[in-house]
Amino acid sequence: MLLAVAVFAVVLVAMHSVFHGALRLRNRTTASLEEAVPLQQALAVIQRDLANLASPGGTLTGPFQTAPTGTTATLLGRVAPDFYTTVGVLRDTDPWPEIQRVTYRLASPTNDHPGLELFRSVTRNLLAVVEETPEDQFLLGGVETVTFQYYDGTTWRYDWDSTGEMTADLTSGLPRAIKVEIVLTSALTNRVETEPIELVVPVTVQVETDTATPSGGGDS
């Protein structure tokens, strides 16, 4: 009986070790999914917005300008300039077009979670007589910093002003690409230092023109 009890105890210890290891693996997998899914959804929204930028200077679009460091917009947590994107859904009951004015901002969390919360602020009615309050859409929590950079064909820059970047290469004053870096708070990633998550979106908007380009050689 003593031998049977000893064997049974060894079997129970082995079963407990296997069960405890499986439980820890499940918890780690669940935590990874809970962190990855909202991040992937936020990156998808940002990529969609930037990939569908509207050319500045149109009837419903304004300039693409970053705010100088130290301005009110920066102090309020705004991390991106106002930009116009064609991702709006057209409905018969809505008075606004598919073009929306969008920016991104960081705000303090409304609960006890660590880090900041990333919001997408969108204005749909661009023809309103009185400027309407943008609608804030929650994207991601546990954020440390969000940085936008702009590629001019040679270097990455932290500032951009489309009114001074009009060129003859049909870029309409927009950067060639936009890079977004998101750093999550270390309290969520269980790391002392966290690597930034990078998203690079090429900008392929072409400027509208009424100028005809000759297709053949010779004098006319």
PyMOL commands that set and color helices and strands:
alter all, ss='L'
color gray80, all
select helices_A, chain A and resi 2-51+72-75+162-164+186-189
alter helices_A, ss='H'
color red, helices_A
select strands_A, chain A and resi 83-85+100-107+116-123+135-151+156-157+177-184+197-202
alter strands_A, ss='S'
color yellow, strands_A
deselect
rebuild
show_as cartoon
